[in-house]
Amino acid sequence: MSLLNQLFNRGLQGSKCKTCLTLAISRIKLLQNKRDAQLKNMRKEIAQFLQAGQESIARIRVEHIIREQNIWAAYEILELFCEFVYARVPILESQKECPTELREAVASIIFAAPRCSDLPDLLHVRNLFAAKYGKEFIAAASELRPDTSVNRTIIEKLSVGAPSAEVRLNVLKEIAREYNVEWDCSNTEAELSKKPEDLLNGPKQIAAPARASLEPNARGHAPTSANPVTSRNGNPGARSLESPTSVSKAPLWPANIDKPSLGDSTLGDSVDIKKDTRPETSDVLERARAAISAAEHASAAARLAADLVNIKFNSSKVEEGKS
């Protein structure tokens, strides 16, 4: 029977599986000892940050501590599962399907193997299980399908999601108690309770833009917005005197009058501007009327001169015809 399993690639290769499990158990113990020393140093640094009042740095560093603690807890469970499977390798070899009492341990090792990069021996064990039970069994455990029995603690500890605000706050309090740090956690509680802003979708409410009337007023001035607009030089009290779009081809200011500077302090009140520009506007209108009248007189004189030339030209032609 074992010969047929080897021919059809359905055997577990028990000796190789035991070797990989032994190496995985030894590597987990070494990594846990190393991680213990790292966690002590990291927790001590967090306590120093809290003592110095640098809570913002402590809130960031504590996430790394939580991640390392989760990996440590997951490795502890994996070590027990590896020892359990190692002791029952002969049962796995003798049965075609995975036994019910070993299903949780086998599925948990399959799920954790690609998520534990520093445990390459688990990948070899996973490949042996794939050769024994087929790719569908491996896919069901990796994708956490309902018919699998992956340990829930391992799923939680190996997740890549950020820890919750409550977990981070509890770990910070635990570190403060461990190193006897007098720390007021009210600021951190307020900071962690804030909801993150939705920067992609933008603000939920958008203010409606003010609509300026395009009809000129009774005095013939161009329409202006009712809301004050910040001037170009940054003066918030000044009102914008230039329309964003041209309503008519006529210029807003006469050519003979200099435009007022936008940075002038007298631009704060539009009523004063209208009062000051009325005399100048009337003078310009008088000058325009005088220029139009002079142009009309010049045009009449030109027409009279042209008529005299035509009369003289016609009379000279008549005299030549008589002669």
C-alpha positions as protocol buffer text, in pm:
chain_id: "A"
residue {
  index: 1
  type: MET
  ca { x: 0 y: 0 z: 0 }
}
residue {
  index: 2
  type: SER
  ca { x: 282 y: 241 z: 79 }
}
residue {
  index: 3
  type: LEU
  ca { x: 435 y: 162 z: -259 }
}
residue {
  index: 4
  type: LEU
  ca { x: 111 y: 261 z: -436 }
}
residue {
  index: 5
  type: ASN
  ca { x: 95 y: 584 z: -238 }
}
residue {
  index: 6
  type: GLN
  ca { x: 448 y: 673 z: -345 }
}
residue {
  index: 7
  type: LEU
  ca { x: 369 y: 590 z: -710 }
}
residue {
  index: 8
  type: PHE
  ca { x: 60 y: 814 z: -713 }
}
residue {
  index: 9
  type: ASN
  ca { x: 233 y: 1082 z: -498 }
}
residue {
  index: 10
  type: ARG
  ca { x: -19 y: 1043 z: -217 }
}
residue {
  index: 11
  type: GLY
  ca { x: 223 y: 949 z: 60 }
}
residue {
  index: 12
  type: LEU
  ca { x: 320 y: 1193 z: 337 }
}
residue {
  index: 13
  type: GLN
  ca { x: 689 y: 1098 z: 350 }
}
residue {
  index: 14
  type: GLY
  ca { x: 683 y: 1070 z: 729 }
}
residue {
  index: 15
  type: SER
  ca { x: 1059 y: 1095 z: 788 }
}
residue {
  index: 16
  type: LYS
  ca { x: 1086 y: 1419 z: 591 }
}
residue {
  index: 17
  type: CYS
  ca { x: 780 y: 1562 z: 765 }
}
residue {
  index: 18
  type: LYS
  ca { x: 931 y: 1483 z: 1106 }
}
residue {
  index: 19
  type: THR
  ca { x: 1258 y: 1650 z: 1012 }
}
residue {
  index: 20
  type: CYS
  ca { x: 1085 y: 1968 z: 896 }
}
residue {
  index: 21
  type: LEU
  ca { x: 867 y: 1980 z: 1207 }
}
residue {
  index: 22
  type: THR
  ca { x: 1171 y: 1936 z: 1433 }
}
residue {
  index: 23
  type: LEU
  ca { x: 1352 y: 2222 z: 1258 }
}
residue {
  index: 24
  type: ALA
  ca { x: 1043 y: 2443 z: 1282 }
}
residue {
  index: 25
  type: ILE
  ca { x: 1009 y: 2379 z: 1656 }
}
residue {
  index: 26
  type: SER
  ca { x: 1376 y: 2461 z: 1718 }
}
residue {
  index: 27
  type: ARG
  ca { x: 1356 y: 2777 z: 1508 }
}
residue {
  index: 28
  type: ILE
  ca { x: 1040 y: 2895 z: 1689 }
}
residue {
  index: 29
  type: LYS
  ca { x: 1217 y: 2863 z: 2027 }
}
residue {
  index: 30
  type: LEU
  ca { x: 1516 y: 3064 z: 1906 }
}
residue {
  index: 31
  type: LEU
  ca { x: 1295 y: 3336 z: 1759 }
}
residue {
  index: 32
  type: GLN
  ca { x: 1089 y: 3360 z: 2077 }
}
residue {
  index: 33
  type: ASN
  ca { x: 1401 y: 3412 z: 2290 }
}
residue {
  index: 34
  type: LYS
  ca { x: 1523 y: 3680 z: 2051 }
}
residue {
  index: 35
  type: ARG
  ca { x: 1182 y: 3847 z: 2040 }
}
residue {
  index: 36
  type: ASP
  ca { x: 1161 y: 3851 z: 2421 }
}
residue {
  index: 37
  type: ALA
  ca { x: 1478 y: 4061 z: 2443 }
}
residue {
  index: 38
  type: GLN
  ca { x: 1358 y: 4296 z: 2170 }
}
residue {
  index: 39
  type: LEU
  ca { x: 1021 y: 4346 z: 2335 }
}
residue {
  index: 40
  type: LYS
  ca { x: 1183 y: 4437 z: 2669 }
}
residue {
  index: 41
  type: ASN
  ca { x: 1396 y: 4706 z: 2502 }
}
residue {
  index: 42
  type: MET
  ca { x: 1100 y: 4842 z: 2306 }
}
residue {
  index: 43
  type: ARG
  ca { x: 877 y: 4860 z: 2613 }
}
residue {
  index: 44
  type: LYS
  ca { x: 1151 y: 5040 z: 2803 }
}
residue {
  index: 45
  type: GLU
  ca { x: 1179 y: 5299 z: 2521 }
}
residue {
  index: 46
  type: ILE
  ca { x: 803 y: 5352 z: 2528 }
}
residue {
  index: 47
  type: ALA
  ca { x: 821 y: 5418 z: 2903 }
}
residue {
  index: 48
  type: GLN
  ca { x: 1097 y: 5675 z: 2844 }
}
residue {
  index: 49
  type: PHE
  ca { x: 886 y: 5853 z: 2582 }
}
residue {
  index: 50
  type: LEU
  ca { x: 590 y: 5868 z: 2820 }
}
residue {
  index: 51
  type: GLN
  ca { x: 815 y: 6000 z: 3098 }
}
residue {
  index: 52
  type: ALA
  ca { x: 948 y: 6273 z: 2867 }
}
residue {
  index: 53
  type: GLY
  ca { x: 597 y: 6374 z: 2753 }
}
residue {
  index: 54
  type: GLN
  ca { x: 647 y: 6254 z: 2392 }
}
residue {
  index: 55
  type: GLU
  ca { x: 313 y: 6076 z: 2370 }
}
residue {
  index: 56
  type: SER
  ca { x: 284 y: 6110 z: 1992 }
}
residue {
  index: 57
  type: ILE
  ca { x: 596 y: 5897 z: 1940 }
}
residue {
  index: 58
  type: ALA
  ca { x: 479 y: 5646 z: 2200 }
}
residue {
  index: 59
  type: ARG
  ca { x: 143 y: 5605 z: 2020 }
}
residue {
  index: 60
  type: ILE
  ca { x: 327 y: 5513 z: 1699 }
}
residue {
  index: 61
  type: ARG
  ca { x: 586 y: 5284 z: 1857 }
}
residue {
  index: 62
  type: VAL
  ca { x: 327 y: 5092 z: 2054 }
}
residue {
  index: 63
  type: GLU
  ca { x: 178 y: 4951 z: 1733 }
}
residue {
  index: 64
  type: HIS
  ca { x: 508 y: 4774 z: 1660 }
}
residue {
  index: 65
  type: ILE
  ca { x: 511 y: 4630 z: 2010 }
}
residue {
  index: 66
  type: ILE
  ca { x: 156 y: 4497 z: 1967 }
}
residue {
  index: 67
  type: ARG
  ca { x: 249 y: 4339 z: 1635 }
}
residue {
  index: 68
  type: GLU
  ca { x: 553 y: 4167 z: 1785 }
}
residue {
  index: 69
  type: GLN
  ca { x: 349 y: 4042 z: 2080 }
}
residue {
  index: 70
  type: ASN
  ca { x: 87 y: 3899 z: 1844 }
}
residue {
  index: 71
  type: ILE
  ca { x: 351 y: 3714 z: 1644 }
}
residue {
  index: 72
  type: TRP
  ca { x: 502 y: 3581 z: 1967 }
}
residue {
  index: 73
  type: ALA
  ca { x: 161 y: 3446 z: 2075 }
}
residue {
  index: 74
  type: ALA
  ca { x: 97 y: 3290 z: 1732 }
}
residue {
  index: 75
  type: TYR
  ca { x: 437 y: 3119 z: 1735 }
}
residue {
  index: 76
  type: GLU
  ca { x: 365 y: 2974 z: 2079 }
}
residue {
  index: 77
  type: ILE
  ca { x: 48 y: 2808 z: 1947 }
}
residue {
  index: 78
  type: LEU
  ca { x: 225 y: 2690 z: 1630 }
}
residue {
  index: 79
  type: GLU
  ca { x: 495 y: 2528 z: 1840 }
}
residue {
  index: 80
  type: LEU
  ca { x: 231 y: 2320 z: 2022 }
}
residue {
  index: 81
  type: PHE
  ca { x: 65 y: 2223 z: 1692 }
}
residue {
  index: 82
  type: CYS
  ca { x: 399 y: 2117 z: 1542 }
}
residue {
  index: 83
  type: GLU
  ca { x: 473 y: 1895 z: 1842 }
}
residue {
  index: 84
  type: PHE
  ca { x: 121 y: 1749 z: 1823 }
}
residue {
  index: 85
  type: VAL
  ca { x: 153 y: 1665 z: 1451 }
}
residue {
  index: 86
  type: TYR
  ca { x: 507 y: 1531 z: 1501 }
}
residue {
  index: 87
  type: ALA
  ca { x: 379 y: 1279 z: 1755 }
}
residue {
  index: 88
  type: ARG
  ca { x: 103 y: 1159 z: 1518 }
}
residue {
  index: 89
  type: VAL
  ca { x: 283 y: 1144 z: 1184 }
}
residue {
  index: 90
  type: PRO
  ca { x: 229 y: 764 z: 1167 }
}
residue {
  index: 91
  type: ILE
  ca { x: -148 y: 820 z: 1190 }
}
residue {
  index: 92
  type: LEU
  ca { x: -133 y: 1072 z: 903 }
}
residue {
  index: 93
  type: GLU
  ca { x: 60 y: 820 z: 693 }
}
residue {
  index: 94
  type: SER
  ca { x: -182 y: 538 z: 754 }
}
residue {
  index: 95
  type: GLN
  ca { x: -504 y: 727 z: 673 }
}
residue {
  index: 96
  type: LYS
  ca { x: -606 y: 872 z: 336 }
}
residue {
  index: 97
  type: GLU
  ca { x: -805 y: 1163 z: 477 }
}
residue {
  index: 98
  type: CYS
  ca { x: -693 y: 1401 z: 751 }
}
residue {
  index: 99
  type: PRO
  ca { x: -811 y: 1272 z: 1091 }
}
residue {
  index: 100
  type: THR
  ca { x: -1066 y: 1486 z: 1272 }
}
residue {
  index: 101
  type: GLU
  ca { x: -849 y: 1533 z: 1582 }
}
residue {
  index: 102
  type: LEU
  ca { x: -559 y: 1657 z: 1368 }
}
residue {
  index: 103
  type: ARG
  ca { x: -760 y: 1879 z: 1133 }
}
residue {
  index: 104
  type: GLU
  ca { x: -718 y: 2199 z: 1339 }
}
residue {
  index: 105
  type: ALA
  ca { x: -341 y: 2155 z: 1378 }
}
residue {
  index: 106
  type: VAL
  ca { x: -285 y: 2070 z: 1010 }
}
residue {
  index: 107
  type: ALA
  ca { x: -509 y: 2353 z: 883 }
}
residue {
  index: 108
  type: SER
  ca { x: -344 y: 2606 z: 1116 }
}
residue {
  index: 109
  type: ILE
  ca { x: 5 y: 2511 z: 994 }
}
residue {
  index: 110
  type: ILE
  ca { x: -110 y: 2542 z: 631 }
}
residue {
  index: 111
  type: PHE
  ca { x: -262 y: 2885 z: 699 }
}
residue {
  index: 112
  type: ALA
  ca { x: 38 y: 3022 z: 895 }
}
residue {
  index: 113
  type: ALA
  ca { x: 318 y: 2890 z: 672 }
}
residue {
  index: 114
  type: PRO
  ca { x: 310 y: 3166 z: 403 }
}
residue {
  index: 115
  type: ARG
  ca { x: 251 y: 3434 z: 670 }
}
residue {
  index: 116
  type: CYS
  ca { x: 561 y: 3347 z: 877 }
}
residue {
  index: 117
  type: SER
  ca { x: 853 y: 3439 z: 654 }
}
residue {
  index: 118
  type: ASP
  ca { x: 1111 y: 3356 z: 922 }
}
residue {
  index: 119
  type: LEU
  ca { x: 983 y: 2995 z: 948 }
}
residue {
  index: 120
  type: PRO
  ca { x: 1069 y: 2843 z: 606 }
}
residue {
  index: 121
  type: ASP
  ca { x: 1040 y: 2489 z: 746 }
}
residue {
  index: 122
  type: LEU
  ca { x: 664 y: 2531 z: 775 }
}
residue {
  index: 123
  type: LEU
  ca { x: 645 y: 2583 z: 398 }
}
residue {
  index: 124
  type: HIS
  ca { x: 807 y: 2242 z: 343 }
}
residue {
  index: 125
  type: VAL
  ca { x: 552 y: 2085 z: 578 }
}
residue {
  index: 126
  type: ARG
  ca { x: 276 y: 2264 z: 388 }
}
residue {
  index: 127
  type: ASN
  ca { x: 402 y: 2122 z: 58 }
}
residue {
  index: 128
  type: LEU
  ca { x: 400 y: 1771 z: 207 }
}
residue {
  index: 129
  type: PHE
  ca { x: 38 y: 1819 z: 316 }
}
residue {
  index: 130
  type: ALA
  ca { x: -47 y: 1941 z: -35 }
}
residue {
  index: 131
  type: ALA
  ca { x: 100 y: 1625 z: -184 }
}
residue {
  index: 132
  type: LYS
  ca { x: -98 y: 1416 z: 65 }
}
residue {
  index: 133
  type: TYR
  ca { x: -442 y: 1584 z: 64 }
}
residue {
  index: 134
  type: GLY
  ca { x: -445 y: 1777 z: -263 }
}
residue {
  index: 135
  type: LYS
  ca { x: -455 y: 2144 z: -364 }
}
residue {
  index: 136
  type: GLU
  ca { x: -822 y: 2187 z: -278 }
}
residue {
  index: 137
  type: PHE
  ca { x: -755 y: 2104 z: 87 }
}
residue {
  index: 138
  type: ILE
  ca { x: -470 y: 2359 z: 93 }
}
residue {
  index: 139
  type: ALA
  ca { x: -681 y: 2628 z: -74 }
}
residue {
  index: 140
  type: ALA
  ca { x: -967 y: 2579 z: 173 }
}
residue {
  index: 141
  type: ALA
  ca { x: -736 y: 2632 z: 472 }
}
residue {
  index: 142
  type: SER
  ca { x: -550 y: 2925 z: 314 }
}
residue {
  index: 143
  type: GLU
  ca { x: -871 y: 3107 z: 217 }
}
residue {
  index: 144
  type: LEU
  ca { x: -1045 y: 3034 z: 550 }
}
residue {
  index: 145
  type: ARG
  ca { x: -1345 y: 2862 z: 398 }
}
residue {
  index: 146
  type: PRO
  ca { x: -1629 y: 2761 z: 631 }
}
residue {
  index: 147
  type: ASP
  ca { x: -1539 y: 2390 z: 618 }
}
residue {
  index: 148
  type: THR
  ca { x: -1186 y: 2447 z: 758 }
}
residue {
  index: 149
  type: SER
  ca { x: -1075 y: 2437 z: 1122 }
}
residue {
  index: 150
  type: VAL
  ca { x: -799 y: 2700 z: 1141 }
}
residue {
  index: 151
  type: ASN
  ca { x: -737 y: 2818 z: 1496 }
}
residue {
  index: 152
  type: ARG
  ca { x: -910 y: 3153 z: 1553 }
}
residue {
  index: 153
  type: THR
  ca { x: -635 y: 3291 z: 1773 }
}
residue {
  index: 154
  type: ILE
  ca { x: -377 y: 3233 z: 1500 }
}
residue {
  index: 155
  type: ILE
  ca { x: -603 y: 3410 z: 1248 }
}
residue {
  index: 156
  type: GLU
  ca { x: -634 y: 3709 z: 1479 }
}
residue {
  index: 157
  type: LYS
  ca { x: -267 y: 3727 z: 1577 }
}
residue {
  index: 158
  type: LEU
  ca { x: -136 y: 3699 z: 1221 }
}
residue {
  index: 159
  type: SER
  ca { x: -377 y: 3955 z: 1073 }
}
residue {
  index: 160
  type: VAL
  ca { x: -221 y: 4260 z: 909 }
}
residue {
  index: 161
  type: GLY
  ca { x: -483 y: 4509 z: 1030 }
}
residue {
  index: 162
  type: ALA
  ca { x: -390 y: 4797 z: 1258 }
}
residue {
  index: 163
  type: PRO
  ca { x: -466 y: 4744 z: 1628 }
}
residue {
  index: 164
  type: SER
  ca { x: -769 y: 4922 z: 1769 }
}
residue {
  index: 165
  type: ALA
  ca { x: -743 y: 5238 z: 1978 }
}
residue {
  index: 166
  type: GLU
  ca { x: -854 y: 5050 z: 2289 }
}
residue {
  index: 167
  type: VAL
  ca { x: -577 y: 4791 z: 2252 }
}
residue {
  index: 168
  type: ARG
  ca { x: -310 y: 5059 z: 2202 }
}
residue {
  index: 169
  type: LEU
  ca { x: -430 y: 5253 z: 2506 }
}
residue {
  index: 170
  type: ASN
  ca { x: -433 y: 4942 z: 2725 }
}
residue {
  index: 171
  type: VAL
  ca { x: -78 y: 4850 z: 2625 }
}
residue {
  index: 172
  type: LEU
  ca { x: 44 y: 5203 z: 2699 }
}
residue {
  index: 173
  type: LYS
  ca { x: -119 y: 5192 z: 3042 }
}
residue {
  index: 174
  type: GLU
  ca { x: 36 y: 4852 z: 3108 }
}
residue {
  index: 175
  type: ILE
  ca { x: 383 y: 4981 z: 3018 }
}
residue {
  index: 176
  type: ALA
  ca { x: 337 y: 5289 z: 3238 }
}
residue {
  index: 177
  type: ARG
  ca { x: 243 y: 5067 z: 3534 }
}
residue {
  index: 178
  type: GLU
  ca { x: 530 y: 4829 z: 3465 }
}
residue {
  index: 179
  type: TYR
  ca { x: 793 y: 5105 z: 3480 }
}
residue {
  index: 180
  type: ASN
  ca { x: 615 y: 5319 z: 3745 }
}
residue {
  index: 181
  type: VAL
  ca { x: 565 y: 5614 z: 3511 }
}
residue {
  index: 182
  type: GLU
  ca { x: 325 y: 5886 z: 3627 }
}
residue {
  index: 183
  type: TRP
  ca { x: 137 y: 5944 z: 3308 }
}
residue {
  index: 184
  type: ASP
  ca { x: -189 y: 6129 z: 3243 }
}
residue {
  index: 185
  type: CYS
  ca { x: -360 y: 5935 z: 2964 }
}
residue {
  index: 186
  type: SER
  ca { x: -640 y: 6189 z: 2902 }
}
residue {
  index: 187
  type: ASN
  ca { x: -468 y: 6348 z: 2601 }
}
residue {
  index: 188
  type: THR
  ca { x: -394 y: 6012 z: 2444 }
}
residue {
  index: 189
  type: GLU
  ca { x: -752 y: 5895 z: 2501 }
}
residue {
  index: 190
  type: ALA
  ca { x: -884 y: 6208 z: 2328 }
}
residue {
  index: 191
  type: GLU
  ca { x: -640 y: 6165 z: 2038 }
}
residue {
  index: 192
  type: LEU
  ca { x: -715 y: 5797 z: 1986 }
}
residue {
  index: 193
  type: SER
  ca { x: -1092 y: 5853 z: 2006 }
}
residue {
  index: 194
  type: LYS
  ca { x: -1085 y: 6089 z: 1708 }
}
residue {
  index: 195
  type: LYS
  ca { x: -1228 y: 5950 z: 1388 }
}
residue {
  index: 196
  type: PRO
  ca { x: -989 y: 5958 z: 1090 }
}
residue {
  index: 197
  type: GLU
  ca { x: -1074 y: 6217 z: 826 }
}
residue {
  index: 198
  type: ASP
  ca { x: -1190 y: 6099 z: 486 }
}
residue {
  index: 199
  type: LEU
  ca { x: -926 y: 6266 z: 271 }
}
residue {
  index: 200
  type: LEU
  ca { x: -1022 y: 6084 z: -48 }
}
residue {
  index: 201
  type: ASN
  ca { x: -1390 y: 6178 z: -59 }
}
residue {
  index: 202
  type: GLY
  ca { x: -1339 y: 6532 z: 75 }
}
residue {
  index: 203
  type: PRO
  ca { x: -1582 y: 6727 z: 293 }
}
residue {
  index: 204
  type: LYS
  ca { x: -1936 y: 6597 z: 324 }
}
residue {
  index: 205
  type: GLN
  ca { x: -2097 y: 6943 z: 290 }
}
residue {
  index: 206
  type: ILE
  ca { x: -2013 y: 7190 z: 16 }
}
residue {
  index: 207
  type: ALA
  ca { x: -2115 y: 7553 z: 50 }
}
residue {
  index: 208
  type: ALA
  ca { x: -2320 y: 7686 z: -241 }
}
residue {
  index: 209
  type: PRO
  ca { x: -2133 y: 7953 z: -440 }
}
residue {
  index: 210
  type: ALA
  ca { x: -2273 y: 8306 z: -431 }
}
residue {
  index: 211
  type: ARG
  ca { x: -2433 y: 8412 z: -758 }
}
residue {
  index: 212
  type: ALA
  ca { x: -2360 y: 8767 z: -869 }
}
residue {
  index: 213
  type: SER
  ca { x: -2620 y: 8950 z: -1076 }
}
residue {
  index: 214
  type: LEU
  ca { x: -2504 y: 9018 z: -1432 }
}
residue {
  index: 215
  type: GLU
  ca { x: -2747 y: 9309 z: -1481 }
}
residue {
  index: 216
  type: PRO
  ca { x: -2588 y: 9656 z: -1445 }
}
residue {
  index: 217
  type: ASN
  ca { x: -2728 y: 9880 z: -1177 }
}
residue {
  index: 218
  type: ALA
  ca { x: -2911 y: 10204 z: -1236 }
}
residue {
  index: 219
  type: ARG
  ca { x: -2588 y: 10411 z: -1235 }
}
residue {
  index: 220
  type: GLY
  ca { x: -2428 y: 10204 z: -1508 }
}
residue {
  index: 221
  type: HIS
  ca { x: -2161 y: 10049 z: -1289 }
}
residue {
  index: 222
  type: ALA
  ca { x: -2048 y: 9691 z: -1344 }
}
residue {
  index: 223
  type: PRO
  ca { x: -2195 y: 9428 z: -1108 }
}
residue {
  index: 224
  type: THR
  ca { x: -1987 y: 9339 z: -804 }
}
residue {
  index: 225
  type: SER
  ca { x: -2015 y: 9050 z: -560 }
}
residue {
  index: 226
  type: ALA
  ca { x: -2191 y: 9115 z: -232 }
}
residue {
  index: 227
  type: ASN
  ca { x: -1931 y: 8916 z: -36 }
}
residue {
  index: 228
  type: PRO
  ca { x: -1589 y: 9068 z: 29 }
}
residue {
  index: 229
  type: VAL
  ca { x: -1303 y: 8901 z: -157 }
}
residue {
  index: 230
  type: THR
  ca { x: -944 y: 8900 z: -44 }
}
residue {
  index: 231
  type: SER
  ca { x: -731 y: 9133 z: -253 }
}
residue {
  index: 232
  type: ARG
  ca { x: -412 y: 9027 z: -432 }
}
residue {
  index: 233
  type: ASN
  ca { x: -184 y: 9171 z: -167 }
}
residue {
  index: 234
  type: GLY
  ca { x: -361 y: 8967 z: 105 }
}
residue {
  index: 235
  type: ASN
  ca { x: -577 y: 9249 z: 250 }
}
residue {
  index: 236
  type: PRO
  ca { x: -896 y: 9074 z: 371 }
}
residue {
  index: 237
  type: GLY
  ca { x: -1087 y: 9403 z: 415 }
}
residue {
  index: 238
  type: ALA
  ca { x: -1061 y: 9511 z: 53 }
}
residue {
  index: 239
  type: ARG
  ca { x: -1335 y: 9426 z: -196 }
}
residue {
  index: 240
  type: SER
  ca { x: -1257 y: 9300 z: -543 }
}
residue {
  index: 241
  type: LEU
  ca { x: -1323 y: 9569 z: -808 }
}
residue {
  index: 242
  type: GLU
  ca { x: -1257 y: 9351 z: -1110 }
}
residue {
  index: 243
  type: SER
  ca { x: -1524 y: 9126 z: -1255 }
}
residue {
  index: 244
  type: PRO
  ca { x: -1399 y: 8770 z: -1331 }
}
residue {
  index: 245
  type: THR
  ca { x: -1574 y: 8769 z: -1668 }
}
residue {
  index: 246
  type: SER
  ca { x: -1630 y: 9054 z: -1907 }
}
residue {
  index: 247
  type: VAL
  ca { x: -1998 y: 9147 z: -1932 }
}
residue {
  index: 248
  type: SER
  ca { x: -1959 y: 9400 z: -2212 }
}
residue {
  index: 249
  type: LYS
  ca { x: -1678 y: 9529 z: -2429 }
}
residue {
  index: 250
  type: ALA
  ca { x: -1687 y: 9871 z: -2258 }
}
residue {
  index: 251
  type: PRO
  ca { x: -1402 y: 9908 z: -2007 }
}
residue {
  index: 252
  type: LEU
  ca { x: -1494 y: 9929 z: -1640 }
}
residue {
  index: 253
  type: TRP
  ca { x: -1279 y: 10241 z: -1587 }
}
residue {
  index: 254
  type: PRO
  ca { x: -1238 y: 10532 z: -1833 }
}
residue {
  index: 255
  type: ALA
  ca { x: -904 y: 10558 z: -2007 }
}
residue {
  index: 256
  type: ASN
  ca { x: -827 y: 10905 z: -1862 }
}
residue {
  index: 257
  type: ILE
  ca { x: -877 y: 10792 z: -1501 }
}
residue {
  index: 258
  type: ASP
  ca { x: -618 y: 10581 z: -1324 }
}
residue {
  index: 259
  type: LYS
  ca { x: -748 y: 10261 z: -1168 }
}
residue {
  index: 260
  type: PRO
  ca { x: -727 y: 10262 z: -789 }
}
residue {
  index: 261
  type: SER
  ca { x: -470 y: 10031 z: -631 }
}
residue {
  index: 262
  type: LEU
  ca { x: -613 y: 9714 z: -478 }
}
residue {
  index: 263
  type: GLY
  ca { x: -385 y: 9750 z: -179 }
}
residue {
  index: 264
  type: ASP
  ca { x: -515 y: 10098 z: -90 }
}
residue {
  index: 265
  type: SER
  ca { x: -670 y: 10115 z: 255 }
}
residue {
  index: 266
  type: THR
  ca { x: -956 y: 10335 z: 120 }
}
residue {
  index: 267
  type: LEU
  ca { x: -1102 y: 10038 z: -69 }
}
residue {
  index: 268
  type: GLY
  ca { x: -1270 y: 9898 z: 243 }
}
residue {
  index: 269
  type: ASP
  ca { x: -1597 y: 10082 z: 176 }
}
residue {
  index: 270
  type: SER
  ca { x: -1745 y: 10076 z: -175 }
}
residue {
  index: 271
  type: VAL
  ca { x: -1988 y: 10358 z: -94 }
}
residue {
  index: 272
  type: ASP
  ca { x: -1704 y: 10606 z: -35 }
}
residue {
  index: 273
  type: ILE
  ca { x: -1548 y: 10508 z: -368 }
}
residue {
  index: 274
  type: LYS
  ca { x: -1867 y: 10588 z: -558 }
}
residue {
  index: 275
  type: LYS
  ca { x: -1898 y: 10926 z: -388 }
}
residue {
  index: 276
  type: ASP
  ca { x: -1538 y: 11020 z: -467 }
}
residue {
  index: 277
  type: THR
  ca { x: -1558 y: 10921 z: -835 }
}
residue {
  index: 278
  type: ARG
  ca { x: -1882 y: 11104 z: -924 }
}
residue {
  index: 279
  type: PRO
  ca { x: -1722 y: 11446 z: -1004 }
}
residue {
  index: 280
  type: GLU
  ca { x: -1448 y: 11285 z: -1209 }
}
residue {
  index: 281
  type: THR
  ca { x: -1702 y: 11080 z: -1403 }
}
residue {
  index: 282
  type: SER
  ca { x: -1912 y: 11392 z: -1485 }
}
residue {
  index: 283
  type: ASP
  ca { x: -1599 y: 11576 z: -1610 }
}
residue {
  index: 284
  type: VAL
  ca { x: -1515 y: 11289 z: -1837 }
}
residue {
  index: 285
  type: LEU
  ca { x: -1868 y: 11286 z: -1978 }
}
residue {
  index: 286
  type: GLU
  ca { x: -1849 y: 11661 z: -2049 }
}
residue {
  index: 287
  type: ARG
  ca { x: -1517 y: 11614 z: -2227 }
}
residue {
  index: 288
  type: ALA
  ca { x: -1664 y: 11331 z: -2432 }
}
residue {
  index: 289
  type: ARG
  ca { x: -1964 y: 11542 z: -2534 }
}
residue {
  index: 290
  type: ALA
  ca { x: -1735 y: 11832 z: -2636 }
}
residue {
  index: 291
  type: ALA
  ca { x: -1519 y: 11597 z: -2841 }
}
residue {
  index: 292
  type: ILE
  ca { x: -1826 y: 11455 z: -3016 }
}
residue {
  index: 293
  type: SER
  ca { x: -1956 y: 11803 z: -3096 }
}
residue {
  index: 294
  type: ALA
  ca { x: -1617 y: 11912 z: -3236 }
}
residue {
  index: 295
  type: ALA
  ca { x: -1607 y: 11597 z: -3447 }
}
residue {
  index: 296
  type: GLU
  ca { x: -1953 y: 11669 z: -3586 }
}
residue {
  index: 297
  type: HIS
  ca { x: -1849 y: 12028 z: -3680 }
}
residue {
  index: 298
  type: ALA
  ca { x: -1535 y: 11900 z: -3847 }
}
residue {
  index: 299
  type: SER
  ca { x: -1738 y: 11643 z: -4042 }
}
residue {
  index: 300
  type: ALA
  ca { x: -1983 y: 11912 z: -4161 }
}
residue {
  index: 301
  type: ALA
  ca { x: -1696 y: 12139 z: -4270 }
}
residue {
  index: 302
  type: ALA
  ca { x: -1541 y: 11850 z: -4462 }
}
residue {
  index: 303
  type: ARG
  ca { x: -1867 y: 11778 z: -4643 }
}
residue {
  index: 304
  type: LEU
  ca { x: -1905 y: 12152 z: -4732 }
}
residue {
  index: 305
  type: ALA
  ca { x: -1552 y: 12164 z: -4872 }
}
residue {
  index: 306
  type: ALA
  ca { x: -1618 y: 11853 z: -5079 }
}
residue {
  index: 307
  type: ASP
  ca { x: -1934 y: 12008 z: -5223 }
}
residue {
  index: 308
  type: LEU
  ca { x: -1744 y: 12326 z: -5320 }
}
residue {
  index: 309
  type: VAL
  ca { x: -1478 y: 12120 z: -5496 }
}
residue {
  index: 310
  type: ASN
  ca { x: -1744 y: 11927 z: -5689 }
}
residue {
  index: 311
  type: ILE
  ca { x: -1915 y: 12254 z: -5794 }
}
residue {
  index: 312
  type: LYS
  ca { x: -1589 y: 12404 z: -5921 }
}
residue {
  index: 313
  type: PHE
  ca { x: -1501 y: 12085 z: -6105 }
}
residue {
  index: 314
  type: ASN
  ca { x: -1838 y: 12068 z: -6276 }
}
residue {
  index: 315
  type: SER
  ca { x: -1828 y: 12438 z: -6376 }
}
residue {
  index: 316
  type: SER
  ca { x: -1482 y: 12398 z: -6531 }
}
residue {
  index: 317
  type: LYS
  ca { x: -1610 y: 12108 z: -6740 }
}
residue {
  index: 318
  type: VAL
  ca { x: -1906 y: 12314 z: -6865 }
}
residue {
  index: 319
  type: GLU
  ca { x: -1679 y: 12601 z: -6973 }
}
residue {
  index: 320
  type: GLU
  ca { x: -1447 y: 12363 z: -7159 }
}
residue {
  index: 321
  type: GLY
  ca { x: -1746 y: 12219 z: -7345 }
}
residue {
  index: 322
  type: LYS
  ca { x: -1860 y: 12563 z: -7458 }
}
residue {
  index: 323
  type: SER
  ca { x: -1520 y: 12656 z: -7590 }
}
